[in-house]
């Protein structure tokens, strides 16, 4: 991916000597920020990430076509073919399997009208990725040079493709843009606050994608974990060689430390053991569905050494396959979403 990012950085004429991946991400984020400022200077405040998605699409001269049934797909294909847009002839094949979206450059765009159509497949289980798929398609256009725009046609590629990997990073960074997220930051952050913010800013995003994106964009330190009983890599190898199976221990199977937390020196990593005295253990054992408590980061141990002492508030709740955890260092100010009473969600209405 780094080699591909280097080529993109060169195409975008970014300064030499910078990390190409960081440079491309920063350039795309700044480009979206400029679009946001232009919109707000001329129209009004952009209050949601869903609206930001639509305005970026408009700036890139792209139109979304969302299909929710096979009939929608058939009708969409026929409508564009009748307009002479032959790029839609193989639309069914483009959206087969695990392809969630495709962007096609129009052959006969109206003057000053839309130049691209991004077809977003929301049939069946694909509907949960609507928000992310829209941003994935926009991310391809954000790194598209003017010369390539003349011949552009997006086709489905495997996720292992370097372009797809870079575009996924861009979609995550720009879809949960820090300028919009930071406006809603006030008070103390917790998992329910993240759910509330999702319902306000991007209700069409899945809870998993929104939680990851919002934590990444959050202006103050926080760490997102998914914990489950698991073996370390070396324990798996030993178990394969020996009849004696290792006993799985409660570990952080996924770890996301946001930029503000990294700046504090917080360094948690995948497969680190969960402290047995943590509230995470209680939730994992099934004593409660959800709980929070003030703990100490020094309870966590890595490579035989305890982490530096730091008071943290730990929020944990059971989810599919384990426990979802948010660690928030206790600082003088720690933002959370400002609640809008009309849009609060009931406890029983949380997405699973």
Phi and psi in degrees as GROMACS dihedral restraints (atoms count N, CA, C in turn):
[ dihedral_restraints ]
;  ai    aj    ak    al  type     phi  dphi    fc
    3     4     5     6     1   -63.1    20    10
    4     5     6     7     1   -39.4    20    10
    6     7     8     9     1   -64.2    20    10
    7     8     9    10     1   -43.9    20    10
    9    10    11    12     1   -63.4    20    10
   10    11    12    13     1   -41.9    20    10
   12    13    14    15     1   -61.6    20    10
   13    14    15    16     1   -34.2    20    10
   15    16    17    18     1   -63.3    20    10
   16    17    18    19     1   -40.2    20    10
   18    19    20    21     1   -66.7    20    10
   19    20    21    22     1   -40.5    20    10
   21    22    23    24     1   -64.6    20    10
   22    23    24    25     1   -43.0    20    10
   24    25    26    27     1   -59.7    20    10
   25    26    27    28     1   -39.7    20    10
   27    28    29    30     1   -67.0    20    10
   28    29    30    31     1   -43.5    20    10
   30    31    32    33     1   -60.9    20    10
   31    32    33    34     1   -36.0    20    10
   33    34    35    36     1   -84.7    20    10
   34    35    36    37     1    -0.3    20    10
   36    37    38    39     1    58.3    20    10
   37    38    39    40     1    44.9    20    10
   39    40    41    42     1   -79.1    20    10
   40    41    42    43     1   156.4    20    10
   42    43    44    45     1   -59.5    20    10
   43    44    45    46     1   145.0    20    10
   45    46    47    48     1   -72.1    20    10
   46    47    48    49     1   154.3    20    10
   48    49    50    51     1    91.3    20    10
   49    50    51    52     1    -7.9    20    10
   51    52    53    54     1   -91.7    20    10
   52    53    54    55     1   159.6    20    10
   54    55    56    57     1   -64.3    20    10
   55    56    57    58     1   123.4    20    10
   57    58    59    60     1   -62.7    20    10
   58    59    60    61     1   -38.5    20    10
   60    61    62    63     1   -67.5    20    10
   61    62    63    64     1   -48.9    20    10
   63    64    65    66     1   -61.3    20    10
   64    65    66    67     1   -38.4    20    10
   66    67    68    69     1   -64.6    20    10
   67    68    69    70     1   -44.2    20    10
   69    70    71    72     1   -65.7    20    10
   70    71    72    73     1   -42.8    20    10
   72    73    74    75     1   -61.0    20    10
   73    74    75    76     1   -45.8    20    10
   75    76    77    78     1   -64.7    20    10
   76    77    78    79     1   -38.9    20    10
   78    79    80    81     1   -64.9    20    10
   79    80    81    82     1   -42.6    20    10
   81    82    83    84     1   -66.8    20    10
   82    83    84    85     1   -41.6    20    10
   84    85    86    87     1   -62.1    20    10
   85    86    87    88     1   -41.2    20    10
   87    88    89    90     1   -68.9    20    10
   88    89    90    91     1   -36.3    20    10
   90    91    92    93     1   -63.0    20    10
   91    92    93    94     1   -43.1    20    10
   93    94    95    96     1   -64.3    20    10
   94    95    96    97     1   -38.1    20    10
   96    97    98    99     1   -61.2    20    10
   97    98    99   100     1   -39.6    20    10
   99   100   101   102     1   -64.8    20    10
  100   101   102   103     1   -41.6    20    10
  102   103   104   105     1   -61.3    20    10
  103   104   105   106     1   -40.6    20    10
  105   106   107   108     1   -62.3    20    10
  106   107   108   109     1   -46.0    20    10
  108   109   110   111     1   -65.2    20    10
  109   110   111   112     1   -40.6    20    10
  111   112   113   114     1   -61.4    20    10
  112   113   114   115     1   -42.4    20    10
  114   115   116   117     1   -62.7    20    10
  115   116   117   118     1   -46.3    20    10
  117   118   119   120     1   -72.9    20    10
  118   119   120   121     1   -27.8    20    10
  120   121   122   123     1   -71.3    20    10
  121   122   123   124     1   -30.0    20    10
  123   124   125   126     1  -103.5    20    10
  124   125   126   127     1   -27.7    20    10
  126   127   128   129     1  -116.9    20    10
  127   128   129   130     1   -54.0    20    10
  129   130   131   132     1   155.4    20    10
  130   131   132   133     1   179.7    20    10
  132   133   134   135     1   -66.1    20    10
  133   134   135   136     1   133.3    20    10
  135   136   137   138     1   -89.1    20    10
  136   137   138   139     1   108.0    20    10
  138   139   140   141     1   -95.0    20    10
  139   140   141   142     1   -13.4    20    10
  141   142   143   144     1  -134.7    20    10
  142   143   144   145     1   158.3    20    10
  144   145   146   147     1   -72.1    20    10
  145   146   147   148     1   -28.7    20    10
  147   148   149   150     1   -64.8    20    10
  148   149   150   151     1   -41.3    20    10
  150   151   152   153     1   -67.1    20    10
  151   152   153   154     1   -38.7    20    10
  153   154   155   156     1   -59.0    20    10
  154   155   156   157     1   -41.3    20    10
  156   157   158   159     1   -58.5    20    10
  157   158   159   160     1   -45.0    20    10
  159   160   161   162     1   -67.8    20    10
  160   161   162   163     1   -39.1    20    10
  162   163   164   165     1   -72.3    20    10
  163   164   165   166     1   -34.3    20    10
  165   166   167   168     1   -65.4    20    10
  166   167   168   169     1   -40.8    20    10
  168   169   170   171     1   -58.9    20    10
  169   170   171   172     1   -43.9    20    10
  171   172   173   174     1   -63.3    20    10
  172   173   174   175     1   -42.3    20    10
  174   175   176   177     1   -63.8    20    10
  175   176   177   178     1   -32.6    20    10
  177   178   179   180     1   -87.6    20    10
  178   179   180   181     1     4.4    20    10
  180   181   182   183     1    59.7    20    10
  181   182   183   184     1    43.8    20    10
  183   184   185   186     1  -120.0    20    10
  184   185   186   187     1   142.3    20    10
  186   187   188   189     1  -118.6    20    10
  187   188   189   190     1   134.2    20    10
  189   190   191   192     1   -87.4    20    10
  190   191   192   193     1   136.1    20    10
  192   193   194   195     1  -123.4    20    10
  193   194   195   196     1   110.3    20    10
  195   196   197   198     1   -98.0    20    10
  196   197   198   199     1   125.6    20    10
  198   199   200   201     1  -111.8    20    10
  199   200   201   202     1   135.4    20    10
  201   202   203   204     1  -119.1    20    10
  202   203   204   205     1   -10.7    20    10
  204   205   206   207     1  -140.6    20    10
  205   206   207   208     1   165.3    20    10
  207   208   209   210     1   -62.4    20    10
  208   209   210   211     1   -33.6    20    10
  210   211   212   213     1   -65.4    20    10
  211   212   213   214     1   -38.1    20    10
  213   214   215   216     1   -59.9    20    10
  214   215   216   217     1   -42.7    20    10
  216   217   218   219     1   -63.7    20    10
  217   218   219   220     1   -45.6    20    10
  219   220   221   222     1   -62.0    20    10
  220   221   222   223     1   -45.1    20    10
  222   223   224   225     1   -65.8    20    10
  223   224   225   226     1   -40.1    20    10
  225   226   227   228     1   -64.2    20    10
  226   227   228   229     1   -45.7    20    10
  228   229   230   231     1   -59.8    20    10
  229   230   231   232     1   -46.9    20    10
  231   232   233   234     1   -63.8    20    10
  232   233   234   235     1   -40.5    20    10
  234   235   236   237     1   -61.1    20    10
  235   236   237   238     1   -44.2    20    10
  237   238   239   240     1   -76.9    20    10
  238   239   240   241     1   -32.6    20    10
  240   241   242   243     1   -65.0    20    10
  241   242   243   244     1   -35.8    20    10
  243   244   245   246     1   -66.2    20    10
  244   245   246   247     1   -21.0    20    10
  246   247   248   249     1   -89.2    20    10
  247   248   249   250     1     2.1    20    10
  249   250   251   252     1    86.2    20    10
  250   251   252   253     1    13.8    20    10
  252   253   254   255     1   -90.7    20    10
  253   254   255   256     1    86.5    20    10
  255   256   257   258     1   -69.8    20    10
  256   257   258   259     1   -13.7    20    10
  258   259   260   261     1   -63.5    20    10
  259   260   261   262     1   -15.0    20    10
  261   262   263   264     1   -91.6    20    10
  262   263   264   265     1     0.9    20    10
  264   265   266   267     1   -60.5    20    10
  265   266   267   268     1   -37.1    20    10
  267   268   269   270     1  -107.7    20    10
  268   269   270   271     1    33.4    20    10
  270   271   272   273     1   -60.8    20    10
  271   272   273   274     1   -40.4    20    10
  273   274   275   276     1   -59.2    20    10
  274   275   276   277     1   -43.2    20    10
  276   277   278   279     1   -68.3    20    10
  277   278   279   280     1   -38.0    20    10
  279   280   281   282     1   -60.6    20    10
  280   281   282   283     1   -32.0    20    10
  282   283   284   285     1  -104.9    20    10
  283   284   285   286     1    16.9    20    10
  285   286   287   288     1   -77.3    20    10
  286   287   288   289     1   159.7    20    10
  288   289   290   291     1    63.8    20    10
  289   290   291   292     1  -131.0    20    10
  291   292   293   294     1   -97.1    20    10
  292   293   294   295     1    23.8    20    10
  294   295   296   297     1   -84.9    20    10
  295   296   297   298     1   128.0    20    10
  297   298   299   300     1  -104.5    20    10
  298   299   300   301     1   -17.3    20    10
  300   301   302   303     1  -164.4    20    10
  301   302   303   304     1   161.8    20    10
  303   304   305   306     1  -149.0    20    10
  304   305   306   307     1   142.6    20    10
  306   307   308   309     1  -117.8    20    10
  307   308   309   310     1   130.5    20    10
  309   310   311   312     1  -124.3    20    10
  310   311   312   313     1   132.4    20    10
  312   313   314   315     1   -80.0    20    10
  313   314   315   316     1   129.0    20    10
  315   316   317   318     1   -70.6    20    10
  316   317   318   319     1   138.6    20    10
  318   319   320   321     1   -79.6    20    10
  319   320   321   322     1   -28.9    20    10
  321   322   323   324     1  -130.6    20    10
  322   323   324   325     1    64.1    20    10
  324   325   326   327     1   -71.2    20    10
  325   326   327   328     1   150.7    20    10
  327   328   329   330     1   -71.3    20    10
  328   329   330   331     1   147.8    20    10
  330   331   332   333     1   -54.7    20    10
  331   332   333   334     1   128.0    20    10
  333   334   335   336     1    62.3    20    10
  334   335   336   337     1    15.1    20    10
  336   337   338   339     1   -97.0    20    10
  337   338   339   340     1  -160.3    20    10
  339   340   341   342     1   -70.2    20    10
  340   341   342   343     1   135.9    20    10
  342   343   344   345     1   -99.3    20    10
  343   344   345   346     1   -24.8    20    10
  345   346   347   348     1  -127.3    20    10
  346   347   348   349     1   150.5    20    10
  348   349   350   351     1  -121.7    20    10
  349   350   351   352     1   123.8    20    10
  351   352   353   354     1  -104.6    20    10
  352   353   354   355     1   112.4    20    10
  354   355   356   357     1   -89.3    20    10
  355   356   357   358     1   121.8    20    10
  357   358   359   360     1  -108.0    20    10
  358   359   360   361     1   116.5    20    10
  360   361   362   363     1   -86.7    20    10
  361   362   363   364     1   110.7    20    10
  363   364   365   366     1  -117.4    20    10
  364   365   366   367     1    29.8    20    10
  366   367   368   369     1   -78.0    20    10
  367   368   369   370     1   136.8    20    10
  369   370   371   372     1    58.9    20    10
  370   371   372   373     1  -134.5    20    10
  372   373   374   375     1   -69.2    20    10
  373   374   375   376     1   -15.8    20    10
  375   376   377   378     1   -66.3    20    10
  376   377   378   379     1   -16.8    20    10
  378   379   380   381     1   -62.8    20    10
  379   380   381   382     1   -25.0    20    10
  381   382   383   384     1   -70.7    20    10
  382   383   384   385     1   -14.4    20    10
  384   385   386   387     1  -108.2    20    10
  385   386   387   388     1    19.1    20    10
  387   388   389   390     1   -56.4    20    10
  388   389   390   391     1   -52.3    20    10
  390   391   392   393     1   -61.2    20    10
  391   392   393   394     1   -47.1    20    10
  393   394   395   396     1   -68.2    20    10
  394   395   396   397     1   -37.8    20    10
  396   397   398   399     1   -64.0    20    10
  397   398   399   400     1   -40.4    20    10
  399   400   401   402     1   -58.2    20    10
  400   401   402   403     1   -46.1    20    10
  402   403   404   405     1   -70.4    20    10
  403   404   405   406     1   -31.1    20    10
  405   406   407   408     1   -62.7    20    10
  406   407   408   409     1   -44.0    20    10
  408   409   410   411     1   -66.8    20    10
  409   410   411   412     1   -40.3    20    10
  411   412   413   414     1   -64.5    20    10
  412   413   414   415     1   -35.2    20    10
  414   415   416   417     1   -62.3    20    10
  415   416   417   418     1   -36.8    20    10
  417   418   419   420     1   -60.3    20    10
  418   419   420   421     1   -39.5    20    10
  420   421   422   423     1   -74.5    20    10
  421   422   423   424     1   -29.4    20    10
  423   424   425   426     1   -64.8    20    10
  424   425   426   427     1   -28.2    20    10
  426   427   428   429     1  -104.3    20    10
  427   428   429   430     1    13.4    20    10
  429   430   431   432     1   -88.6    20    10
  430   431   432   433     1   125.7    20    10
  432   433   434   435     1   -77.8    20    10
  433   434   435   436     1   161.4    20    10
  435   436   437   438     1   -59.5    20    10
  436   437   438   439     1   -37.4    20    10
  438   439   440   441     1   -65.9    20    10
  439   440   441   442     1   -42.8    20    10
  441   442   443   444     1   -71.3    20    10
  442   443   444   445     1   -24.3    20    10
  444   445   446   447     1   -61.4    20    10
  445   446   447   448     1   -24.2    20    10
  447   448   449   450     1   -72.0    20    10
  448   449   450   451     1   -25.5    20    10
  450   451   452   453     1  -123.0    20    10
  451   452   453   454     1    11.8    20    10
  453   454   455   456     1   -68.7    20    10
  454   455   456   457     1   135.6    20    10
  456   457   458   459     1  -150.1    20    10
  457   458   459   460     1   114.9    20    10
  459   460   461   462     1   -77.6    20    10
  460   461   462   463     1   128.4    20    10
  462   463   464   465     1  -121.9    20    10
  463   464   465   466     1   158.2    20    10
  465   466   467   468     1   -67.8    20    10
  466   467   468   469     1   133.1    20    10
  468   469   470   471     1  -124.6    20    10
  469   470   471   472     1   157.0    20    10
  471   472   473   474     1   -65.5    20    10
  472   473   474   475     1   150.3    20    10
  474   475   476   477     1   -63.3    20    10
  475   476   477   478     1   -19.4    20    10
  477   478   479   480     1   -78.2    20    10
  478   479   480   481     1    -9.3    20    10
  480   481   482   483     1   -64.7    20    10
  481   482   483   484     1   132.3    20    10
  483   484   485   486     1   -56.9    20    10
  484   485   486   487     1   -36.8    20    10
  486   487   488   489     1   -64.2    20    10
  487   488   489   490     1   -43.2    20    10
  489   490   491   492     1   -63.4    20    10
  490   491   492   493     1   -39.1    20    10
  492   493   494   495     1   -64.1    20    10
  493   494   495   496     1   -44.0    20    10
  495   496   497   498     1   -66.3    20    10
  496   497   498   499     1   -42.0    20    10
  498   499   500   501     1   -63.8    20    10
  499   500   501   502     1   -37.3    20    10
  501   502   503   504     1   -59.9    20    10
  502   503   504   505     1   -41.2    20    10
  504   505   506   507     1   -64.1    20    10
  505   506   507   508     1   -42.5    20    10
  507   508   509   510     1   -63.6    20    10
  508   509   510   511     1   -42.9    20    10
  510   511   512   513     1   -61.4    20    10
  511   512   513   514     1   -42.0    20    10
  513   514   515   516     1   -66.4    20    10
  514   515   516   517     1   -38.3    20    10
  516   517   518   519     1   -72.1    20    10
  517   518   519   520     1   -47.0    20    10
  519   520   521   522     1   -82.5    20    10
  520   521   522   523     1   -32.7    20    10
  522   523   524   525     1   -63.3    20    10
  523   524   525   526     1   -31.9    20    10
  525   526   527   528     1  -115.5    20    10
  526   527   528   529     1    66.1    20    10
  528   529   530   531     1   -65.3    20    10
  529   530   531   532     1   134.0    20    10
  531   532   533   534     1   -63.7    20    10
  532   533   534   535     1   -30.9    20    10
  534   535   536   537     1   -64.9    20    10
  535   536   537   538     1   -37.2    20    10
  537   538   539   540     1   -77.9    20    10
  538   539   540   541     1   -43.6    20    10
  540   541   542   543     1   -62.5    20    10
  541   542   543   544     1   -43.3    20    10
  543   544   545   546     1   -64.6    20    10
  544   545   546   547     1   -23.4    20    10
  546   547   548   549     1   -66.0    20    10
  547   548   549   550     1   -26.8    20    10
  549   550   551   552     1   -95.8    20    10
  550   551   552   553     1     9.8    20    10
  552   553   554   555     1   -92.9    20    10
  553   554   555   556     1   114.1    20    10
  555   556   557   558     1  -163.4    20    10
  556   557   558   559     1   138.9    20    10
  558   559   560   561     1    89.5    20    10
  559   560   561   562     1  -156.1    20    10
  561   562   563   564     1  -102.0    20    10
  562   563   564   565     1   128.4    20    10
  564   565   566   567     1   -82.7    20    10
  565   566   567   568     1   139.7    20    10
  567   568   569   570     1  -150.5    20    10
  568   569   570   571     1   177.2    20    10
  570   571   572   573     1   -65.2    20    10
  571   572   573   574     1   -37.8    20    10
  573   574   575   576     1   -68.2    20    10
  574   575   576   577     1   -34.2    20    10
  576   577   578   579     1   -62.5    20    10
  577   578   579   580     1   -38.2    20    10
  579   580   581   582     1   -65.2    20    10
  580   581   582   583     1   -40.1    20    10
  582   583   584   585     1   -61.0    20    10
  583   584   585   586     1   -42.7    20    10
  585   586   587   588     1   -64.3    20    10
  586   587   588   589     1   -43.7    20    10
  588   589   590   591     1   -63.8    20    10
  589   590   591   592     1   -38.5    20    10
  591   592   593   594     1   -59.4    20    10
  592   593   594   595     1   -44.9    20    10
  594   595   596   597     1   -65.5    20    10
  595   596   597   598     1   -24.5    20    10
  597   598   599   600     1   -88.6    20    10
  598   599   600   601     1   -41.3    20    10
  600   601   602   603     1   -96.9    20    10
  601   602   603   604     1   -36.1    20    10
  603   604   605   606     1  -152.0    20    10
  604   605   606   607     1    67.7    20    10
  606   607   608   609     1   -62.8    20    10
  607   608   609   610     1   -18.9    20    10
  609   610   611   612     1   -87.1    20    10
  610   611   612   613     1     1.1    20    10
  612   613   614   615     1   -88.4    20    10
  613   614   615   616     1   146.8    20    10
  615   616   617   618     1   -67.5    20    10
  616   617   618   619     1   156.2    20    10
  618   619   620   621     1   -62.9    20    10
  619   620   621   622     1   -39.2    20    10
  621   622   623   624     1   -63.6    20    10
  622   623   624   625     1   -48.8    20    10
  624   625   626   627     1   -63.3    20    10
  625   626   627   628     1   -41.2    20    10
  627   628   629   630     1   -66.2    20    10
  628   629   630   631     1   -41.8    20    10
  630   631   632   633     1   -62.0    20    10
  631   632   633   634     1   -45.7    20    10
  633   634   635   636     1   -63.7    20    10
  634   635   636   637     1   -47.4    20    10
  636   637   638   639     1   -64.5    20    10
  637   638   639   640     1   -41.3    20    10
  639   640   641   642     1   -69.2    20    10
  640   641   642   643     1   -39.6    20    10
  642   643   644   645     1   -63.4    20    10
  643   644   645   646     1   -43.0    20    10
  645   646   647   648     1   -59.4    20    10
  646   647   648   649     1   -39.1    20    10
  648   649   650   651     1   -88.0    20    10
  649   650   651   652     1    -8.3    20    10
  651   652   653   654     1   -64.0    20    10
  652   653   654   655     1   135.8    20    10
  654   655   656   657     1   -74.9    20    10
  655   656   657   658     1   -14.9    20    10
  657   658   659   660     1  -120.4    20    10
  658   659   660   661     1   165.7    20    10
  660   661   662   663     1   -64.0    20    10
  661   662   663   664     1   135.2    20    10
  663   664   665   666     1  -161.6    20    10
  664   665   666   667     1   156.8    20    10
  666   667   668   669     1  -132.2    20    10
  667   668   669   670     1   131.7    20    10
  669   670   671   672     1  -107.6    20    10
  670   671   672   673     1   130.1    20    10
  672   673   674   675     1  -127.9    20    10
  673   674   675   676     1   152.1    20    10
  675   676   677   678     1  -121.4    20    10
  676   677   678   679     1   123.1    20    10
  678   679   680   681     1  -114.7    20    10
  679   680   681   682     1   147.6    20    10
  681   682   683   684     1  -161.5    20    10
  682   683   684   685     1   164.8    20    10
  684   685   686   687     1   -76.0    20    10
  685   686   687   688     1   123.1    20    10
  687   688   689   690     1  -154.3    20    10
  688   689   690   691     1   164.4    20    10
  690   691   692   693     1  -103.1    20    10
  691   692   693   694     1   149.0    20    10
  693   694   695   696     1   -71.9    20    10
  694   695   696   697     1   164.2    20    10
  696   697   698   699     1   -57.5    20    10
  697   698   699   700     1   -44.3    20    10
  699   700   701   702     1   -68.1    20    10
  700   701   702   703     1   -31.0    20    10
  702   703   704   705     1   -68.3    20    10
  703   704   705   706     1   -36.4    20    10
  705   706   707   708     1   -64.4    20    10
  706   707   708   709     1   -40.9    20    10
  708   709   710   711     1   -65.2    20    10
  709   710   711   712     1   -42.3    20    10
  711   712   713   714     1   -64.5    20    10
  712   713   714   715     1   -39.2    20    10
  714   715   716   717     1   -65.7    20    10
  715   716   717   718     1   -32.8    20    10
  717   718   719   720     1   -70.3    20    10
  718   719   720   721     1   -27.6    20    10
  720   721   722   723     1   -90.2    20    10
  721   722   723   724     1   -23.6    20    10
  723   724   725   726     1  -119.8    20    10
  724   725   726   727     1   151.6    20    10
  726   727   728   729     1   -71.9    20    10
  727   728   729   730     1   -22.0    20    10
  729   730   731   732     1   -81.2    20    10
  730   731   732   733     1   111.1    20    10
  732   733   734   735     1   -80.4    20    10
  733   734   735   736     1   137.5    20    10
  735   736   737   738     1   -69.9    20    10
  736   737   738   739     1   152.9    20    10
  738   739   740   741     1   -89.5    20    10
  739   740   741   742     1   119.9    20    10
  741   742   743   744     1   -59.8    20    10
  742   743   744   745     1   142.4    20    10
  744   745   746   747     1  -120.4    20    10
  745   746   747   748     1   157.9    20    10
  747   748   749   750     1   -70.7    20    10
  748   749   750   751     1   117.1    20    10
  750   751   752   753     1  -134.0    20    10
  751   752   753   754     1   163.0    20    10
  753   754   755   756     1   -84.3    20    10
  754   755   756   757     1   103.7    20    10
  756   757   758   759     1   -82.4    20    10
  757   758   759   760     1   -21.7    20    10
  759   760   761   762     1  -138.3    20    10
  760   761   762   763     1   138.4    20    10
  762   763   764   765     1  -135.5    20    10
  763   764   765   766     1   130.8    20    10
  765   766   767   768     1  -130.6    20    10
  766   767   768   769     1   111.2    20    10
  768   769   770   771     1  -104.3    20    10
  769   770   771   772     1   116.4    20    10
  771   772   773   774     1   -75.1    20    10
  772   773   774   775     1   170.0    20    10
  774   775   776   777     1   -58.8    20    10
  775   776   777   778     1   -41.1    20    10
  777   778   779   780     1   -65.1    20    10
  778   779   780   781     1   -36.3    20    10
  780   781   782   783     1   -70.7    20    10
  781   782   783   784     1   -38.7    20    10
  783   784   785   786     1   -61.9    20    10
  784   785   786   787     1   -35.1    20    10
  786   787   788   789     1   -67.8    20    10
  787   788   789   790     1   -20.9    20    10
  789   790   791   792     1   -83.4    20    10
  790   791   792   793     1    -6.2    20    10
  792   793   794   795     1    87.9    20    10
  793   794   795   796     1    12.9    20    10
  795   796   797   798     1   -74.1    20    10
  796   797   798   799     1   122.4    20    10
  798   799   800   801     1  -132.4    20    10
  799   800   801   802     1    83.0    20    10
  801   802   803   804     1   -98.0    20    10
  802   803   804   805     1   152.4    20    10
  804   805   806   807     1  -142.6    20    10
  805   806   807   808     1   165.8    20    10
  807   808   809   810     1   -61.3    20    10
  808   809   810   811     1   139.0    20    10
  810   811   812   813     1    77.6    20    10
  811   812   813   814     1     6.4    20    10
  813   814   815   816     1   -66.1    20    10
  814   815   816   817     1   141.1    20    10
  816   817   818   819     1   -70.4    20    10
  817   818   819   820     1   140.2    20    10
  819   820   821   822     1   -80.9    20    10
  820   821   822   823     1   129.8    20    10
  822   823   824   825     1   -57.7    20    10
  823   824   825   826     1   132.9    20    10
  825   826   827   828     1   -63.5    20    10
  826   827   828   829     1   -26.3    20    10
  828   829   830   831     1   -84.1    20    10
  829   830   831   832     1    -2.2    20    10
  831   832   833   834     1   -73.9    20    10
  832   833   834   835     1   152.1    20    10
  834   835   836   837     1   -62.1    20    10
  835   836   837   838     1   -21.2    20    10
  837   838   839   840     1   -59.8    20    10
  838   839   840   841     1   -39.6    20    10
  840   841   842   843     1   -64.3    20    10
  841   842   843   844     1   -40.3    20    10
  843   844   845   846     1   -62.2    20    10
  844   845   846   847     1   -43.9    20    10
  846   847   848   849     1   -66.8    20    10
  847   848   849   850     1   -40.5    20    10
  849   850   851   852     1   -64.0    20    10
  850   851   852   853     1   -35.7    20    10
  852   853   854   855     1   -76.7    20    10
  853   854   855   856     1    -7.7    20    10
  855   856   857   858     1    91.7    20    10
  856   857   858   859     1     7.4    20    10
  858   859   860   861     1   -64.2    20    10
  859   860   861   862     1   -40.3    20    10
  861   862   863   864     1  -139.0    20    10
  862   863   864   865     1   158.1    20    10
  864   865   866   867     1   -82.4    20    10
  865   866   867   868     1   -31.1    20    10
  867   868   869   870     1  -153.4    20    10
  868   869   870   871     1   140.7    20    10
  870   871   872   873     1  -161.3    20    10
  871   872   873   874     1   160.3    20    10
  873   874   875   876     1  -145.6    20    10
  874   875   876   877     1   154.8    20    10
  876   877   878   879     1  -163.1    20    10
  877   878   879   880     1   162.1    20    10
  879   880   881   882     1   -90.3    20    10
  880   881   882   883     1   126.0    20    10
  882   883   884   885     1  -131.4    20    10
  883   884   885   886     1  -172.2    20    10
  885   886   887   888     1  -123.3    20    10
  886   887   888   889     1   131.7    20    10
  888   889   890   891     1   -60.8    20    10
  889   890   891   892     1   -23.5    20    10
  891   892   893   894     1   -67.3    20    10
  892   893   894   895     1   -12.4    20    10
  894   895   896   897     1   -67.3    20    10
  895   896   897   898     1   -25.1    20    10
  897   898   899   900     1   -81.4    20    10
  898   899   900   901     1   139.9    20    10
  900   901   902   903     1  -126.9    20    10
  901   902   903   904     1   134.0    20    10
  903   904   905   906     1  -134.9    20    10
  904   905   906   907     1   129.9    20    10
  906   907   908   909     1    53.9    20    10
  907   908   909   910     1    39.0    20    10
  909   910   911   912     1    79.4    20    10
  910   911   912   913     1     3.6    20    10
  912   913   914   915     1  -124.1    20    10
  913   914   915   916     1   141.0    20    10
  915   916   917   918     1   -77.8    20    10
  916   917   918   919     1   145.6    20    10
  918   919   920   921     1   -69.4    20    10
  919   920   921   922     1   163.2    20    10
  921   922   923   924     1   -62.7    20    10
  922   923   924   925     1   143.1    20    10
  924   925   926   927     1   -61.3    20    10
  925   926   927   928     1   136.6    20    10
  927   928   929   930     1  -165.1    20    10
  928   929   930   931     1   125.9    20    10
  930   931   932   933     1   -68.7    20    10
  931   932   933   934     1   132.6    20    10
  933   934   935   936     1  -135.6    20    10
  934   935   936   937     1   147.1    20    10
  936   937   938   939     1   -97.7    20    10
  937   938   939   940     1   127.8    20    10
  939   940   941   942     1  -109.7    20    10
  940   941   942   943     1   123.2    20    10
  942   943   944   945     1  -112.8    20    10
  943   944   945   946     1   127.7    20    10
  945   946   947   948     1  -137.1    20    10
  946   947   948   949     1   139.6    20    10
  948   949   950   951     1  -148.2    20    10
  949   950   951   952     1   146.1    20    10
  951   952   953   954     1   -70.0    20    10
  952   953   954   955     1   143.3    20    10
  954   955   956   957     1  -144.7    20    10
  955   956   957   958     1   179.0    20    10
  957   958   959   960     1   -60.3    20    10
  958   959   960   961     1   124.8    20    10
  960   961   962   963     1    79.6    20    10
  961   962   963   964     1     7.6    20    10
  963   964   965   966     1   160.6    20    10
  964   965   966   967     1  -145.0    20    10
  966   967   968   969     1  -129.2    20    10
  967   968   969   970     1   131.8    20    10
  969   970   971   972     1   -90.5    20    10
  970   971   972   973     1   132.8    20    10
  972   973   974   975     1  -133.6    20    10
  973   974   975   976     1   137.9    20    10
  975   976   977   978     1  -122.1    20    10
  976   977   978   979     1   123.5    20    10
  978   979   980   981     1  -106.1    20    10
  979   980   981   982     1   125.2    20    10
  981   982   983   984     1  -125.8    20    10
  982   983   984   985     1   111.3    20    10
  984   985   986   987     1   -56.9    20    10
  985   986   987   988     1   139.6    20    10
  987   988   989   990     1   -84.4    20    10
  988   989   990   991     1   107.9    20    10
  990   991   992   993     1  -120.3    20    10
  991   992   993   994     1   171.1    20    10
  993   994   995   996     1   -54.4    20    10
  994   995   996   997     1   -37.6    20    10
  996   997   998   999     1  -135.1    20    10
  997   998   999  1000     1   133.3    20    10
  999  1000  1001  1002     1  -137.4    20    10
 1000  1001  1002  1003     1   106.9    20    10
 1002  1003  1004  1005     1   -66.3    20    10
 1003  1004  1005  1006     1   150.7    20    10
 1005  1006  1007  1008     1  -141.5    20    10
 1006  1007  1008  1009     1   165.5    20    10
 1008  1009  1010  1011     1   -63.2    20    10
 1009  1010  1011  1012     1   138.7    20    10
 1011  1012  1013  1014     1   -73.0    20    10
 1012  1013  1014  1015     1   127.3    20    10
 1014  1015  1016  1017     1   -77.8    20    10
 1015  1016  1017  1018     1   136.8    20    10
 1017  1018  1019  1020     1  -110.8    20    10
 1018  1019  1020  1021     1   108.0    20    10
 1020  1021  1022  1023     1   -54.1    20    10
 1021  1022  1023  1024     1   -34.6    20    10
 1023  1024  1025  1026     1   -70.1    20    10
 1024  1025  1026  1027     1   -15.4    20    10
 1026  1027  1028  1029     1  -118.1    20    10
 1027  1028  1029  1030     1    10.6    20    10
 1029  1030  1031  1032     1   -65.3    20    10
 1030  1031  1032  1033     1   145.1    20    10
 1032  1033  1034  1035     1  -103.3    20    10
 1033  1034  1035  1036     1   144.5    20    10
 1035  1036  1037  1038     1   -73.2    20    10
 1036  1037  1038  1039     1   157.2    20    10
 1038  1039  1040  1041     1   -59.7    20    10
 1039  1040  1041  1042     1   -38.3    20    10
 1041  1042  1043  1044     1   -75.2    20    10
 1042  1043  1044  1045     1   -10.3    20    10
 1044  1045  1046  1047     1   -95.1    20    10
 1045  1046  1047  1048     1     9.7    20    10
 1047  1048  1049  1050     1   -66.0    20    10
 1048  1049  1050  1051     1   139.2    20    10
 1050  1051  1052  1053     1   -69.7    20    10
 1051  1052  1053  1054     1   140.6    20    10
